[in-house]
Amino acid sequence: MSVCIDKDVITALFAGQNSDPFSVLGMHKTDAGLEVRALLPDATDVWVIEPKTGRKIGQLTCLDSRGFFAAVLPRRKNPFRYQLAVSWHGQQNLIDDPYCFGPLLPEMDGWLLSEGTHMRPYEAMGAHAATMDGVTGTRFTVWAPNARRVSVVGEFNFWDGRRHPMRLRRESGIWEIFIPGAHNGQLYKFELLDCHGNLRIKSDPYAFEAQMRPDTASMICGLPPKQTISESRQRANDFDAPISIYEVHLGSWRRHTDNNFWLSYRELAEQLVPYVKSMGFTHIELLPINEHPFDGSWGYQPQGLYAPTRRFGTRDDFHYFIDAAHAAGLNVILDWVPGHFPVDDAGLARFDGTALYEHQDPREGYHQDWNTLIYNFGRREVQNFLVGNALYWMERFGIDGLRVDAVASMVYRDYSRAEGEWIPNEFGGRENLEAIAFLRQTNQIIGKEVPGAVTMAEESTDFPGVSRPDGLAFWFKWNMGWMHDTLNYMKLDPVHRQYHHDQMTFGMLYNYSENFVLPLSHDEVVHGKRSILDRMPGDAWQKFANLRAYYAWMWAFPGKKLLFMGNEFAQGREWNHDTSLDWHLLEGKDNWHNGVQRLVRDLNHTYRHHKALHQLDFDSYGFEWLVVDDKANSVFAFIRRDKQGNEIIVVSNFTPVPREHYRIGVNQPGRWREAINTDSQYYHGSNMGNGGIIQSDVIQSHGREHSLCLTVPPLATIWLVREGDVDDATAGG
């Protein structure tokens, strides 16, 4: 006979309103003996079975027609391992009872998660294959401290929230359950009765794989094995290394021509990786690949922060792509979005009925610009979720760096807000102190835990010390000021450039305040800004000449380089995420687009070959102006220098007027060779130049004893290397 279970308790179980199912279900000691209770909707017959012998120990009685069974085993005093033989619709199934297992989450894990110092929370949270008492299955854990009840629903239980309600660990707000027989490849979600009594169906915040939109279920899959960043990849991220980044949106780099469908991760490994390598880039940067509901967000509204998007294949396929890039000698940077997340019901928004991951007040927790929610960086568990995610990509996929999106929106409470639309910090200021602490902590942890990995900040303000240890501690910062100034200069008709000369020189006034990356990113070729080519003034010849001159200026200027896909062959239209790049522009007769593509390839290889062009990007010894004030001719000349004193001279003429017999002073006499001339016929220029070699003269100029008499081609940049200087092919060519 069963110990009497209150009818209201049973009803609460079936209604999904019981927050402590383990206190009712499973095996319990009673005065009459051990009692086994089970919630088995639609079952007709239930027996307790001894696994070793297969012997029936006792039959459970149906105490509620909805499927609540119980019975006392009077001869048993000590708990033992058992199974249930359950008859459903005339068919008997042998199952392990999820409610016969004790607490799952070790106390230390729970303590670290609550404290926000669990370095790798993804190892404890989410869905993990496990073996309990010899039984194989999956352990599920989810943080929802304010929920009244949480169940796992999935392919293994008919998506029925009555069947697997979870145990609440009240000290941490974490719910847990071990479900025997649940295995890799099966889909699941969490069903929550939130704090207001509303039913919510949520994807797992820690899911390692998920369905492709519009479906949102999570998928059980194991953790990838741990990776380390090799010595060569670590050195490729160094401050003195040549870093040339090819920024890519995987969904629109190239598509299948027959149906406009995406290339898979494996197809991208076969096509994109060799292309980037052949073009001489050192790094691939991927726009966010986290699972996201809306294609048009380009991944910048991530819903599954731990899951690579299924648009291009499985999680293992993505791993294959990363491995292929590394095998080709390329480092991989992921665009990472820890600042905000979408409002979709299946995601983190109002997760347990409260503003759990976000702020309650929209003045702190809502981005008007993007219709997204802002993480509550002051909440320890949220910090833990995000810091752990950064380590996850680096340690489990071998990602070499993270580009952190929209840092300015994180560090300023009044970002894009009018007066009265934001809440000051505790000191009355506009800085988001919690976000600042989070970013600094994340960078410090990465530096300690993943040697050689780097982070890059997209930060558009003058926030001090973004790439300084006593600031935000990023390794690099995007130089948005340089990008805006130089593009504004280049779009001018050359006749007007003399009046805006300082837009090209201003960057050197603050160049050593941060470790800069010079970005021509995806943001500069969308939303009516036009393509980089189309911003150049003049007829077609002048547009391409301007672009070539500008690229050679950029590759020689101090700072690491970043170019968005399509820019390397001068795509004429704006980027469209729904279609392939215009690869047809390179087909047929050799043309201007081929010329730009060849130039970018040569810029990359030459840049990598000469230490003077990259070794001292962040040291004033590495740069010196030769001609900085020739506004009338719109001519600039500067030196790049390596630690050994080897120099490269860079001269740009940003007018369509050739500058013949143009004399510049030089530090080092001798014969100088044209390493790059953007007006070369090879790049579809007019083929003016200096015949390859220029001999210096003992003629004073620009305060120097020796000088060169140059022909500076129209709308062109030339790089000069002194004959006899040591060329160091540090990164291959």
Secondary structure as GFF3:
##gff-version 3
##sequence-region A 1 733
A	DSSP	alpha_helix	7	14	.	.	.	ID=ss1
A	DSSP	three_ten_helix	21	23	.	.	.	ID=ss2
A	DSSP	beta_strand	26	30	.	.	.	ID=ss3
A	DSSP	beta_strand	33	39	.	.	.	ID=ss4
A	DSSP	beta_strand	43	50	.	.	.	ID=ss5
A	DSSP	beta_strand	55	64	.	.	.	ID=ss6
A	DSSP	beta_strand	68	73	.	.	.	ID=ss7
A	DSSP	beta_strand	83	88	.	.	.	ID=ss8
A	DSSP	beta_strand	91	95	.	.	.	ID=ss9
A	DSSP	three_ten_helix	98	100	.	.	.	ID=ss10
A	DSSP	alpha_helix	107	115	.	.	.	ID=ss11
A	DSSP	three_ten_helix	121	123	.	.	.	ID=ss12
A	DSSP	beta_strand	126	132	.	.	.	ID=ss13
A	DSSP	beta_strand	135	143	.	.	.	ID=ss14
A	DSSP	beta_strand	149	154	.	.	.	ID=ss15
A	DSSP	beta_strand	167	169	.	.	.	ID=ss16
A	DSSP	beta_strand	174	180	.	.	.	ID=ss17
A	DSSP	beta_strand	187	193	.	.	.	ID=ss18
A	DSSP	beta_strand	199	202	.	.	.	ID=ss19
A	DSSP	beta_strand	218	219	.	.	.	ID=ss20
A	DSSP	alpha_helix	231	236	.	.	.	ID=ss21
A	DSSP	beta_strand	244	248	.	.	.	ID=ss22
A	DSSP	alpha_helix	265	278	.	.	.	ID=ss23
A	DSSP	beta_strand	283	286	.	.	.	ID=ss24
A	DSSP	beta_strand	290	291	.	.	.	ID=ss25
A	DSSP	three_ten_helix	295	297	.	.	.	ID=ss26
A	DSSP	beta_strand	304	308	.	.	.	ID=ss27
A	DSSP	three_ten_helix	310	312	.	.	.	ID=ss28
A	DSSP	alpha_helix	315	327	.	.	.	ID=ss29
A	DSSP	beta_strand	331	336	.	.	.	ID=ss30
A	DSSP	beta_strand	340	342	.	.	.	ID=ss31
A	DSSP	alpha_helix	362	365	.	.	.	ID=ss32
A	DSSP	beta_strand	366	367	.	.	.	ID=ss33
A	DSSP	beta_strand	372	374	.	.	.	ID=ss34
A	DSSP	alpha_helix	380	397	.	.	.	ID=ss35
A	DSSP	beta_strand	401	404	.	.	.	ID=ss36
A	DSSP	alpha_helix	407	411	.	.	.	ID=ss37
A	DSSP	alpha_helix	433	449	.	.	.	ID=ss38
A	DSSP	beta_strand	454	457	.	.	.	ID=ss39
A	DSSP	beta_strand	476	478	.	.	.	ID=ss40
A	DSSP	alpha_helix	480	490	.	.	.	ID=ss41
A	DSSP	alpha_helix	494	497	.	.	.	ID=ss42
A	DSSP	three_ten_helix	498	500	.	.	.	ID=ss43
A	DSSP	alpha_helix	502	505	.	.	.	ID=ss44
A	DSSP	three_ten_helix	506	509	.	.	.	ID=ss45
A	DSSP	three_ten_helix	511	513	.	.	.	ID=ss46
A	DSSP	beta_strand	516	520	.	.	.	ID=ss47
A	DSSP	three_ten_helix	522	525	.	.	.	ID=ss48
A	DSSP	alpha_helix	532	535	.	.	.	ID=ss49
A	DSSP	alpha_helix	540	556	.	.	.	ID=ss50
A	DSSP	beta_strand	560	564	.	.	.	ID=ss51
A	DSSP	three_ten_helix	567	569	.	.	.	ID=ss52
A	DSSP	three_ten_helix	583	586	.	.	.	ID=ss53
A	DSSP	alpha_helix	592	609	.	.	.	ID=ss54
A	DSSP	three_ten_helix	611	613	.	.	.	ID=ss55
A	DSSP	three_ten_helix	620	622	.	.	.	ID=ss56
A	DSSP	beta_strand	623	630	.	.	.	ID=ss57
A	DSSP	beta_strand	635	641	.	.	.	ID=ss58
A	DSSP	beta_strand	647	653	.	.	.	ID=ss59
A	DSSP	beta_strand	659	666	.	.	.	ID=ss60
A	DSSP	beta_strand	671	677	.	.	.	ID=ss61
A	DSSP	three_ten_helix	681	683	.	.	.	ID=ss62
A	DSSP	beta_strand	693	695	.	.	.	ID=ss63
A	DSSP	beta_strand	706	712	.	.	.	ID=ss64
A	DSSP	beta_strand	716	722	.	.	.	ID=ss65
###
